[in-house]
Amino acid sequence: MQRTHHKVDTPKQSDAYSQPIRNALPVDIPALGTLLGRVLANDPLLQWIYPDGKRRTQGVVRQFSRLLKARVRDGVVTTIDGKSVAVWTPPSPPPQSRWERYSESFHMRRAHGRRVHEIRNCFQRMAERHPPTPHWYLLALATAPEYCGQGLAGRLLEEMLARCDRESQTIALETSQESNLAFYQQFGFTVTDELLIDVGVKSWLMCREAGSL
């Protein structure tokens, strides 16, 4: 399950640049999973995936906690003191083990029941429009509400942009919140495709080529 969800804040460099960025550690997973679930539970795509509002936050926390495990292990989750987090999928991710594939399938069926095929089909449609060449994929970017406005998400994003500029690599992301488009556009992202998922639920694919500021 690799879909992008974002809750971003407006950059404010004087605060963001005074705080160090580090790779997340296994001990951070519970807190970061909770942060992502708390912040992104009202994301339009996640509302469609988890229509039961009473159980949505719990479901989103579980989803991200599972996704974080492998990515923390692979060093592609960055955080600023647990206040903001960026979750990435690298251009050539390690293949899932047999157990990881079984676990993902089991948890999807447990979480979504009869809708599992509908949701998988949605993910497949989204994946088909990704760039055909290897690229970094921003799975999630979020800042705890009490720290919004300090530019933390922008700082995490800029670190990866600098790396991709040096390595001449493309970045792709998806967002189902139209209000996020302007945020990413200021970092050189452009909308390359739109997908209507359901009535009132749309996903925008955005890409950034190296040096596209």
Buried (B, 14 or more C-beta within 10 A) or exposed (E): BBBBBBBBBEBBEEBBEEBEBEEBEEEBBEBBBBBBBBBBBBBBBBBBBBEEEEEBBBBBBBBBBBBBBBBBEBEBBBBBEBBBBBBBBBBEBEEEEEEBEEBBEEBBEEBBEEBBEEBBEBBEEBEEBBBEEEBBBBBBBBBBEEBBEBBBBBBBBBBBBEEBBEEEBBBBBBBBBEEBBEBBEEBBBEEBBEBEBEEEBBBBBBBBBBEBE
